[in-house]
Amino acid sequence: MENNILIGTRVDCLYRVSTDKQVDYDDKSQADIPMQRRECHRFCEKMDWTIVHEEQEDGVSGHKVRAENRDKLQIIKERAKQGKFDILLVFMFDRIGRIADETPFVVEWFVKNGIRVWSTQEGEQRFDTHTDKLTNYIRFWQADGESEKTSIRTKTALGQLVEDGGFKGGLAPYGYDLVKSGRFNKRKHEVFELVVNEAEAAVVRIIFDKY
C-alpha cells in the first residue's frame, strides 16, 4: 500500500446484483447489496477514507448490460468528470462489469481520469505497466467466461427441474395451484409444487377439446 493514499480520501461506492437467478452457486462475488455495502464501509473505516456517494444497481447483469446502458455507472462517471471523488470502491471488480471487451476499458477510463479503482477483496487496479493492463484484461475475461458457464448451468438445472415435474418459479399457470412442499432450497427458501386446480382444470380440458 502506497503512502500517497491520503487520509480522508473521498470515495464513491458502487454495488450491483445480477438479474441471473442462479440455481446453484457459491460465487462470493454474487454477494447481496447489504453485504457489499458493509464490506465497503468496513474497508473505508480501516483505510480512514470518507464515503461521499453510493450507487446501487438492483437486478443489472454485468454480463449482458453494457456500460452505456447502466444509469448508475453513468452517474459515477459524470461525478468523476466533475472531480467529486478520488477513489471508486467496489466489493469485487466484477461488480463494475463482466464484459471482456468492455469492462477492462471502463476501469482504465476511471484511472485515466484521475480516479483510483479499488476492490475490498482484490486491492487496487493499476495501469503503470504492460503487466498491469494484461492482468486487468485477464480478470474480466475470466469473469465473462464465468458468467457464460453460470448461464449454461442455470439453464440446464432449470430444464432438468421442469423435466422432473418441478416448478422453476414465478406465477402458477392457469389450472394449477402452488402448494408448499416442506422442502427448502440451498438459499433456505421454501420450495413450492404445482398441484392441479380441478375447477380450472375442467376449463382447460374444454379448451383443449374444442381446439
SULURHU-V667855 format. One record per backbone hydrogen bond with DSSP energy under -1.0 kcal/mol. NH is the residue of the N-H (numbers start at 1). CO is the residue of the C=O. E is the energy in kcal/mol with one decimal. If there is no record, write none. Layout:
nh/co/e
NH/CO/E
NH/CO/E
This chain:
nh/co/e
5/2/-1.3
8/48/-2.8
9/6/-1.4
11/50/-2.8
12/87/-2.7
13/53/-2.3
14/89/-1.8
15/55/-2.4
17/57/-2.2
22/20/-1.2
30/27/-2.1
31/28/-1.4
36/32/-2.2
37/33/-3.0
38/34/-2.3
39/35/-2.2
40/36/-2.2
41/37/-2.6
42/38/-2.6
43/39/-2.3
44/40/-2.3
45/41/-2.1
46/42/-2.0
47/43/-2.0
48/44/-1.1
49/44/-2.6
50/9/-3.1
52/11/-2.8
53/11/-1.3
55/13/-2.3
57/15/-2.6
60/17/-2.4
65/61/-2.1
69/66/-1.9
70/67/-1.8
74/70/-2.1
75/71/-1.9
76/72/-1.8
77/73/-2.2
78/74/-2.2
79/75/-2.1
80/76/-2.0
81/77/-2.0
82/78/-1.4
83/80/-1.5
84/79/-2.3
86/10/-2.2
87/10/-1.8
88/116/-2.6
89/12/-2.9
90/118/-2.0
95/92/-2.3
96/93/-2.1
98/62/-3.0
102/99/-1.8
103/99/-2.3
105/102/-1.1
106/102/-1.4
107/103/-2.3
108/104/-1.9
109/105/-1.9
110/106/-1.7
111/107/-1.8
112/108/-2.7
113/109/-1.3
114/111/-1.7
115/110/-2.8
116/86/-2.5
118/88/-2.9
119/123/-2.7
120/90/-2.1
121/91/-1.3
123/119/-1.7
125/117/-2.6
133/129/-1.7
134/130/-2.3
135/131/-2.7
136/132/-2.2
137/133/-2.2
138/134/-2.7
139/135/-2.3
140/136/-1.5
141/137/-2.2
142/138/-2.5
143/139/-1.9
144/140/-2.3
145/141/-2.0
146/142/-2.4
147/143/-1.9
148/144/-1.8
149/145/-2.3
150/146/-2.5
151/147/-2.3
152/148/-2.0
153/149/-2.5
154/150/-2.6
155/151/-2.5
156/152/-2.3
157/153/-2.6
158/154/-2.7
159/155/-2.2
160/156/-2.3
161/157/-2.2
162/158/-2.3
163/159/-2.4
164/160/-1.8
165/162/-2.0
166/161/-2.9
176/173/-1.7
177/195/-2.9
179/193/-2.5
181/191/-2.5
185/189/-2.5
188/185/-2.0
191/183/-3.1
193/179/-2.8
195/177/-2.6
197/175/-2.3
201/197/-3.0
202/198/-1.6
204/200/-2.1
205/201/-2.3
206/202/-1.8
207/203/-2.5
208/204/-2.5
209/205/-2.7
210/206/-2.6
211/207/-2.2
